């Protein structure tokens, strides 16, 4: 009788142990939905916010420039453009990965991206893109420059194609990434002032070519092998000389902005420091070291913030 009882008790403990093991395994095993959410998160590059900052900062420049003397920039507009930048940058990444899936599988740095690795398929990416653009539209409809915002979709959609046909895709990216410089000023004053909006737009254009050429040096060997073009390949060993020329172009544009906006001494001092920071980044970057290129790319956020602070301090000092 005692043997039967002990056996029953042993079987009950065994079943309990198996139950606990099953429950523990089910708790730590990621669900299919969590894998899917992680893949969408990676597709939108939400864990790498540098690109979002670089899209957002030209918006902040123009919003700050549109503020009346003695006033801070419109905080509501800064917040609105901030949310829009998060959404549109992630949408741009989705579009880029949809176009570049074949190429991403051949590059070490990009082969694990959700579409390239097969974690997501094309219909799933398209559905995600629809959600991103719909949310972006809700924000755009809050502004008084809806048509101008719609126009930005042309370069956003076509940019990835230029890597196949020209060594100047960074030029197209410069036109795309700084569209917010046109939108920001227009959203505040109701129109594009060509004497302020265009110089600030082309200042950002030159800046984008600088930081994205450095960024492209990370993949230069793989890009040459698979036939993807970039200014990094075009400039080659003369990259820093070319970047110096774009640095001068950006400087000229920012000085033009200051003159046309009747800026004070604070503006020119801050602009000088901003351009010194960019020159330092160009000088110290080891273009043959991908890690050095990535650090410089990330540091470009500091450049944009420094110039934004310059405008704000100058405005409140007037």
SULCOR-V256245 format. One record per backbone hydrogen bond with DSSP energy under -0.5 kcal/mol. CO is the residue of the C=O (numbers start at 1). NH is the residue of the N-H. Records with the same first field share a line. If there is no record, write none. Layout:
BEGIN
CO: NH / NH
END
This chain:
BEGIN
1: 5
2: 6
3: 7
4: 8
5: 9
6: 10
7: 11
8: 12
9: 13
10: 14
11: 15
12: 16
13: 17
14: 18
15: 19
16: 20
17: 21
18: 22
19: 23
20: 24
21: 25
22: 26
23: 27
24: 28
25: 29
28: 30
31: 35
32: 36
33: 37
34: 38
35: 39
36: 40
37: 41
38: 42
39: 43
40: 44
41: 46
42: 45
45: 48
48: 51
49: 53
50: 54
51: 55
52: 56
53: 57
54: 58
56: 59 / 60
57: 61
58: 62
59: 63
60: 64
61: 65
62: 66
64: 67
68: 71
74: 78
75: 79
76: 80
77: 81
78: 82
79: 83
80: 84
81: 85
82: 86
83: 87
84: 88
85: 89
86: 90
87: 91
88: 92
89: 93
90: 94
91: 95
92: 96
93: 97
94: 98
95: 99
96: 100
97: 101
100: 104
101: 105
103: 106
104: 107
107: 110 / 111
110: 113
113: 117
114: 118 / 119 / 120
121: 125
122: 126
123: 127
124: 128
125: 129
126: 130
127: 131
128: 132
129: 133
130: 134
131: 135
132: 136
133: 137
134: 138
135: 139
136: 140
137: 141
139: 142
140: 143
145: 149
146: 150
147: 151
148: 152
149: 152
150: 153
151: 154 / 155
152: 156
153: 157
154: 158
155: 159
158: 161 / 162
159: 162 / 163
160: 163
161: 164 / 165
162: 166
163: 229
168: 171 / 172
169: 173
170: 174
171: 175
172: 176
173: 177
174: 178
176: 179
178: 181 / 182
179: 182 / 183
180: 184
181: 185
182: 186
183: 187
184: 188
185: 188 / 189
186: 190
191: 193
192: 194
193: 196 / 197 / 198
196: 200
197: 201
198: 202
199: 203
200: 204
201: 205
202: 206
203: 207
204: 208
205: 209
206: 210
207: 211
208: 212
209: 213
210: 214
211: 215
212: 216
213: 217
214: 217
215: 218
216: 219
217: 220
219: 223
220: 224
221: 225
222: 226
223: 227 / 228
230: 234
231: 235
232: 236
235: 238
236: 239
238: 241 / 242
239: 243
240: 244
241: 245
242: 246
243: 247
244: 248
245: 249
246: 250
247: 251
248: 252
249: 253
250: 254
251: 255
252: 256
253: 257
254: 258
255: 259
256: 260
257: 261
258: 263
259: 262
264: 267 / 268
265: 269
266: 270
267: 271
268: 272
269: 273
270: 274
271: 275
272: 276
273: 277
274: 278
275: 279
276: 280
277: 281
278: 282
279: 283
280: 284
281: 285
285: 287
286: 289
288: 290
289: 293
290: 294
291: 295
292: 296
293: 297
294: 298
295: 299
296: 300
297: 300
298: 301
299: 302 / 303
300: 304
301: 305
302: 306
303: 307
304: 308
305: 309
306: 310
307: 311
308: 312
309: 313
310: 314
311: 315
312: 316
313: 317
314: 318
315: 70 / 318
END
